[in-house]
């Protein structure tokens, strides 16, 4: 069975026997050999509904933090385990196992009780996602991502399967991310004007007849609250409340040539 990174099914994750699946930045290049490890490294640890964890190395920036996850920060002088206010015990255990792999003994930090050296290692404190992913709500209403396109001549919405990844966001489409508490309309830089109009998130159907985000909620059999916020997000200007739903969000992702990104994944 071939599995794409970021789309690991639950039964594959369960094979790790309670230990985290670890994904490192960089790797071996066909031309340049093994890439060097960064002096400062940040790992995001997130558990799925079954309690199986994945640890992904992300950019060492405070903007990558998420109140719903646990992070392991390793620098040349110290290491810290940062526990988000809405993180789980499974994520803490996953970070502890990762610390053993990296052979560090991190200082335990609760969100809101950080020391100056922690923020300095991340280049300073900045905004990050503080929207809690409450487990019972996630189980009942998991986040859903839809691609909106009219390439066939007819407007269509197609759900993107599996765990959310940044690769799922197509620059030539408009995407709808439904997190239950709010709905995001993500507009790719290459999306057609018709797609933008069809998926627009004004929230007022009398002003925009093609408001698909509103129609989507109205058609939901779960009887959605009509006051649910609808937020428009443009590619390259995603706020932490949006990026926090994607494990291992890379802020430089859109600056990398798509062909080069594809070759790196092979």
C-alpha positions in Angstrom: 0.0 0.0 0.0 1.4 3.4 -1.0 0.8 6.2 1.5 1.5 9.9 0.9 3.2 11.9 3.7 0.5 13.7 5.7 -2.2 11.3 4.6 -1.3 8.4 6.9 -4.4 6.3 7.7 -5.3 5.4 11.3 -4.4 1.8 11.0 -0.9 2.7 9.9 -0.5 5.1 12.8 -1.6 2.3 15.2 1.3 0.1 14.1 3.7 2.4 16.0 2.4 0.9 19.3 1.8 4.2 21.1 5.1 5.7 20.0 5.0 8.8 17.8 5.7 8.8 14.1 8.5 11.3 13.6 8.9 13.4 10.5 12.1 15.4 10.2 12.8 18.5 8.0 15.4 18.1 5.3 16.7 14.6 4.5 18.9 13.0 1.9 19.2 14.7 -1.5 20.2 12.8 -4.6 22.8 15.5 -5.4 23.9 17.0 -2.1 23.7 14.1 0.3 22.3 14.4 3.9 21.1 17.9 4.8 22.6 19.4 8.0 20.5 19.7 11.1 19.5 23.1 12.1 21.0 24.6 15.3 17.4 25.2 16.7 14.7 22.6 16.1 11.0 22.7 16.9 8.7 19.6 16.8 5.0 19.7 16.8 3.3 16.7 18.4 -0.4 16.0 17.7 -2.6 13.0 18.5 -5.4 11.7 16.3 -8.8 10.7 17.9 -7.4 7.2 18.6 -4.6 8.7 20.7 -1.8 7.8 18.1 0.7 10.6 17.8 2.7 12.2 15.0 5.7 14.5 15.6 6.6 16.9 12.7 9.6 19.2 12.6 8.4 22.7 11.8 10.0 26.1 11.5 11.5 27.2 14.8 9.2 30.2 15.1 6.7 31.1 17.8 4.0 31.6 15.1 4.0 27.8 14.6 2.9 27.1 18.2 -0.7 25.8 18.8 -2.6 25.7 22.1 -4.0 22.3 21.2 -0.6 20.6 20.7 2.6 19.8 22.5 6.0 21.1 21.2 9.5 20.1 21.8 12.1 22.9 21.2 15.7 21.9 21.1 18.5 24.5 20.8 22.3 24.2 21.2 22.1 25.4 24.8 18.8 24.1 26.2 15.5 22.3 25.4 11.9 22.7 26.4 8.7 20.8 26.2 5.8 23.3 25.7 2.3 22.1 26.6 -0.6 23.9 25.0 -3.6 24.6 27.3 -5.7 22.2 25.2 -3.1 19.5 24.6 -3.6 15.9 25.5 -1.8 13.4 27.7 -1.1 11.3 24.6 0.7 14.3 23.0 2.8 14.8 26.2 3.8 11.1 26.1 4.7 11.4 22.5 6.9 14.4 23.1 8.6 12.6 26.0 9.4 9.7 23.7 10.8 12.1 21.1 13.0 13.7 23.7 14.5 10.3 24.3 15.2 9.9 20.6 16.9 13.3 20.5 18.7 12.5 23.8 17.6 15.7 25.6 16.0 16.4 28.9 13.6 19.3 28.3 12.4 21.8 30.8 8.6 21.4 31.2 6.7 24.6 30.3 2.9 25.2 30.5 1.4 27.6 28.0 1.5 31.1 29.6 4.4 30.3 31.9 7.2 30.5 29.4 10.7 31.8 30.3 12.5 34.5 28.2 15.1 32.0 26.9 12.3 30.0 25.3 10.9 32.9 23.3 14.5 34.1 22.4 15.2 30.6 20.9 12.1 31.1 18.7 13.1 34.5 17.5 10.7 36.3 19.8 7.1 36.0 20.8 4.4 36.4 18.0 0.8 35.5 17.4 0.0 31.8 17.2 -3.2 29.6 17.0 -4.9 29.6 20.4 -8.2 28.1 19.2 -8.8 24.9 21.2 -9.6 21.7 19.5 -12.0 20.2 22.0 -11.8 16.4 21.7 -15.5 15.6 21.9 -16.3 18.3 19.3 -13.6 17.1 17.0 -14.9 13.5 17.2 -18.4 14.7 16.4 -17.5 17.4 13.9 -14.0 16.9 12.5 -12.7 19.7 10.3 -13.6 19.3 6.6 -11.9 20.7 3.5 -13.6 21.2 0.2 -12.1 22.2 -3.2 -14.4 24.6 -5.2 -13.8 24.6 -9.0 -15.6 25.4 -12.2 -13.0 23.9 -14.5 -15.6 21.6 -16.0 -17.9 24.5 -16.8 -20.1 23.8 -13.8 -19.3 24.9 -10.2 -18.5 21.9 -8.1 -17.4 21.3 -4.5 -15.4 18.2 -3.7 -14.3 17.1 -0.3 -10.6 16.5 0.3 -10.1 13.2 2.1 -7.7 12.4 5.0 -5.9 14.6 7.4 -5.5 18.2 6.5 -2.2 19.1 4.8 -0.9 22.3 3.3 -0.5 20.5 0.0 -4.3 20.1 -0.2 -4.6 23.9 -0.8 -4.6 24.3 -4.6 -3.5 27.9 -5.7 -5.8 27.7 -8.8 -8.9 26.9 -6.7 -11.0 28.3 -3.9 -11.2 26.1 -0.8 -13.7 25.9 2.0 -12.5 24.8 5.4 -15.3 24.0 7.8 -14.1 23.8 11.5 -17.6 23.8 12.8 -17.1 26.8 15.0 -16.3 28.9 11.9 -16.0 28.4 8.2 -13.0 29.7 6.2 -13.0 30.5 2.4 -9.4 30.3 1.2 -8.8 32.0 -2.1 -5.8 30.8 -4.2 -3.8 33.4 -6.1 -4.6 31.7 -9.4 -8.3 31.0 -8.8 -10.7 32.2 -11.5 -13.0 35.2 -10.7 -16.1 33.0 -11.2 -14.8 30.6 -8.5 -14.2 33.5 -6.1 -17.7 34.8 -6.6 -19.3 31.4 -6.3 -17.4 30.6 -3.0 -17.4 34.1 -1.6 -18.0 34.4 2.1 -19.9 37.6 2.5 -22.4 35.8 4.8 -25.3 37.6 3.2 -27.2 35.6 0.5 -29.3 38.7 -0.5 -26.1 40.5 -1.5 -24.4 37.7 -3.3 -26.6 35.0 -4.9 -23.6 32.7 -5.4 -22.6 32.5 -1.8 -21.7 28.8 -1.6 -20.3 29.0 1.9 -23.7 30.1 3.3 -25.6 27.6 1.1 -23.2 24.9 2.3 -24.1 25.5 5.9 -27.8 25.9 5.1 -27.7 22.5 3.4 -25.9 20.8 6.3 -28.3 18.3 8.0 -26.7 19.0 11.3 -28.7 22.2 11.6 -25.9 24.7 11.7 -26.1 27.9 13.6 -26.7 30.7 11.0 -24.5 33.0 13.1 -21.5 30.8 12.4 -18.7 33.2 11.3 -17.5 33.0 7.7 -14.0 34.3 7.2 -12.2 35.0 3.9 -8.5 34.1 3.7 -6.1 34.8 0.9 -3.2 32.6 -0.1 0.0 33.8 1.6 -1.9 35.8 4.3 -3.4 33.0 6.3 -4.0 33.9 10.0 -3.0 31.5 12.9 -6.7 30.6 13.4 -6.5 29.0 9.9 -3.0 27.6 9.8 -3.5 25.9 13.2 -5.7 23.3 11.6 -2.9 22.1 9.4 -0.2 20.0 11.1 3.3 21.3 10.3 2.3 24.5 8.5 5.3 25.9 6.5 5.2 29.7 6.2 7.7 29.6 3.3 5.6 26.9 1.4 4.2 29.3 -1.2 7.6 30.7 -2.0 9.0 27.3 -3.1 8.7 26.5 -6.8 6.0 23.8 -7.2 8.2 21.6 -9.4 11.0 21.8 -6.9 8.6 20.9 -4.1 7.4 17.9 -6.1 10.9 16.7 -6.8 11.8 17.0 -3.1 8.9 14.8 -2.2 10.0 11.9 -4.5 
